[in-house]
Amino acid sequence: MTTPNRPDPPMTGDIREQLTGFLDYQRATVVWKASGLTDEQARKQLVTSELTTVSGLLAHLAYNEQYWFAILFDGAPDPWKDAFETDIDAEFRYGVRTPVEQLIAEYERECERSRAVAAKFDLDHEVPRGKERVNLGWVIAHMIEETARHVGHLDLLREMLDGVTGE
């Protein structure tokens, strides 16, 4: 695994720059942790949960990007809606059937789309989510947490797969 090309989050600037900087750092870490693996490695089940594979986590993170930004804020249709009616973990299972390089490319495209959607709105812009409302600032903070949590999973899985470590 080569040294990652991750953007350092800014230590000064406005809150939007700092939040998006931290999210972009975590997004780049996802790509770094998943890059260079074979499809077999990315699909390998190393822990009890059949869902916790590198490929499953990539698909899950791509869907999270899509849901929170494109679907919720930009009004895009949810391509997983029907699948989730019968399998709440459908995106994880999709990951196990999909080549890792394709998953990385899909994740990067969703991240780019998320950046474009987020750029259209102020942090306090609200949208409905079920019976509640959510604003963009909350979504970005949530995505930092969600992505960082799964980066931790990816870090452990990567070390178990090929011994590669790194922050």
N, C-alpha and C positions, 0 to 999 in steps of 0.2 A: 504494500500500500504506500503510495507516494505521499509526500507532505501535502496536506490539504491547502487549497486556495480559498480560505474563508475570510470574509470581510470582518474586521474587528468592529464591534459596536462602538459608536462614538461615546466618549466620556463627557462630552459637553454638547450643547445644542438643545433644541427643543425636545419635548417629551415624545413627539411623533418620531423624530429621527432616532432617538434612543430605543424606543419600542421596536420600530421596524428594523433597526440595526441588530438588536438581539435576536429577533425572529429570523432574519436573513443568516445570521451566524449559525443558528440551530439548523436551518434548512440546509445550509452548505455542509454541515457536519453529517446530516442524514446521507447525503450523496457520497461523501467521503467514506463513511462506514460501509456502505453497500457496494461501492465500486471495486472492481477487480475480483469479484466472486464469480464462480461458475453458477449456472442455474441449479445444479445439484446442491451446492453449498448453500445457496440462498433459500432453498426449499427445505433444507434439513431441519427436522424437529429435534431440538437439543434440550428442551424442557418439557414438562408435563403437558402444557397447553399446546394443542395442535395449531393454535393460531399464532403463537409467538415464534415466527420464523422471520428471517430478514425480508423475504419476498412478501410475506403477509403484512408485516409492518409497513413496508413501502406502499403497498396498495391502500392500507388503512390511512396512512398519512396523506396520500394523494386525495383520497375521498374527503378527509377532514378539510383540506385546503378548498376543495371544490364546494363542499357544503357551506362552510362558514362565509366564504366570500362570493363565489359565483351564484350559488343557489339562494342563499339568504339575502345578500346585499344587492346582487345584480339581477335577480329574478330568473336565472337559468333553470330549466327543468332538472329534476333530480333523476339521473339515469339509473339509480339503484333503488328507487322507491318500490317498484314491483318485487324486486329480488328480496328486499328487506322484509316483505310481508311473510315470506316463508323461511328466510334465513337471515337473522339479524347480523350475522357475521359474514355476509356474502362477499364483502370486499376483501377480507382476509383470504377466503378460499379462492377468489379470483387470482390473488397474488401467487398462490402456490401453483397455479396452472400457467402463469405468464412468465416469459423470459425476463431475467433480472435487468438486462439492459433496457428492455421496453418499459419496465416498471420505473426505472430511474428516469427515463425520458418523459414518461407520463407525469411523474412527480415534479420534475423541473418545469414542465409546461403548466401544471396547475399552480405552482408557486409564482410563475411569471404572471399568470392570469390573476391570481390573488393580489399581487402588487398593483396591477393595473386597476382592478376594481377598488381596492383600498384608496388609491390615489384620487378617486372621484369624490370622496366623502370626507367630511371633518370627523375627528375622533368622537365627537358627541352625537353624530348622526345615528338615529335609532331606526330599527326595523322591527316588525312584529316577529315573534318566535313563539308559536303556540298561543297561549293565553298571556304571555309576557312580552316585554320589549327588551331589546339588547342594543347596545351601541357599539360602534366600531372599536373604540378604545378597549372595551371589555373583550371583544373578539380577538384583537391582537394580543392582549395579555394572556388570554386563554390559549391561543395558539403557541405562544412561547412556552407555556407550561406543558401543553400536550406534546409538542415536538421535542422538548428537552427530556420529558419523561421517556419517550420512546427512543431518543438518542442513547439514554442509559441502557435500555434493553439491547439496542443494536451494538453498543460497545461490548457488552458481555457476550452476546452471540458471536460477534466477530472474533473475540479472543478465543472462544471455545472452538470456532471453526478452523482458524489457521494461526492462532497465537499472536495475531497482530493487536497491538494496543496503542493507545494514544489518546490525548484529551479530546 
